[in-house]
C-alpha cells in the first residue's frame, strides 16, 4: 500500500511541476523559465504560488481548481496515508 502512496506523490509532483514550468516558460522563455522553476520550485510557498499561477493562466483553470491541486491534493493524500498506515507506527 505504501507504493501506491509513493506513486500518488510522484504523479502529483509531476503535475505541479508541469504547471509551474508552463507558467514560468510563458513569462521568461524556455531556458530561463526551466532554470528559475528548478530554483524557485524548491521554496514551498513560492513554488506553490507559481504553480497556481501557471495552472490558472496557462491551463485556464479556475482558482479553486488550482488551489485544489496545490493545497487540497497533498492534504488529501496525507489524510489517506494517516488512515491507511495508522497501524504501522510500531
C-alpha positions in Angstrom: 0.0 0.0 0.0 2.9 2.3 0.6 3.9 2.0 -3.0 0.5 3.4 -4.1 1.1 6.4 -1.9 4.6 6.9 -3.3 3.2 6.7 -6.9 0.5 9.3 -5.9 3.1 11.7 -4.6 5.2 11.3 -7.7 2.3 11.9 -10.0 1.1 14.9 -8.0 4.6 16.4 -8.0 5.0 16.0 -11.8 1.6 17.7 -12.5 2.5 20.5 -10.1 5.9 20.9 -11.7 4.3 21.0 -15.2 2.0 23.8 -14.1 4.9 25.8 -12.7 7.1 25.2 -15.7 4.3 26.2 -18.1 3.7 29.5 -16.2 7.4 30.4 -16.0 8.4 29.4 -19.5 5.5 31.5 -20.8 6.9 34.6 -19.0 10.6 34.0 -19.1 11.1 31.8 -22.2 12.2 28.2 -22.4 15.7 28.0 -20.9 15.4 30.7 -18.2 11.9 29.5 -17.3 13.2 26.0 -16.6 16.2 27.2 -14.6 14.1 29.6 -12.5 11.4 26.9 -12.0 14.0 24.5 -10.7 15.4 27.0 -8.3 12.2 28.6 -7.0 10.2 25.4 -7.1 12.1 24.2 -4.0 10.8 27.1 -1.9 7.5 25.8 -0.6 5.2 28.9 -0.7 6.9 30.4 -3.7 6.7 27.2 -5.7 3.1 26.7 -4.8 2.1 30.2 -5.8 4.0 29.9 -9.1 2.3 26.6 -9.8 -1.2 28.0 -9.0 -0.5 30.9 -11.3 0.7 28.6 -14.1 -2.4 26.4 -13.8 -4.7 29.4 -13.8 -3.0 31.3 -16.7 -1.8 28.5 -19.0 -4.3 25.7 -18.3 -7.3 28.0 -18.0 -8.2 26.5 -14.6 -10.3 28.3 -12.1 -8.6 29.5 -8.9 -10.4 26.8 -6.9 -9.2 24.0 -9.2 -5.6 25.3 -9.0 -5.7 25.6 -5.2 -7.3 22.2 -5.0 -4.3 20.8 -6.9 -1.6 22.5 -4.9 -3.2 22.6 -1.4 -6.1 20.1 -1.4 -4.5 17.2 -3.1 -1.5 17.0 -0.7 -3.8 17.3 2.3 -6.0 14.5 0.9 -3.0 12.2 0.3 -1.7 12.9 3.9 -5.1 12.1 5.4 -5.4 8.9 3.4 -1.9 7.9 4.4 -2.7 8.6 8.1 -5.8 6.4 7.9 -4.2 3.6 5.9 -1.0 3.4 7.9 -2.1 4.2 11.4 -1.3 0.6 12.5 2.3 0.8 11.1 3.5 3.1 13.9 5.4 0.3 15.7 
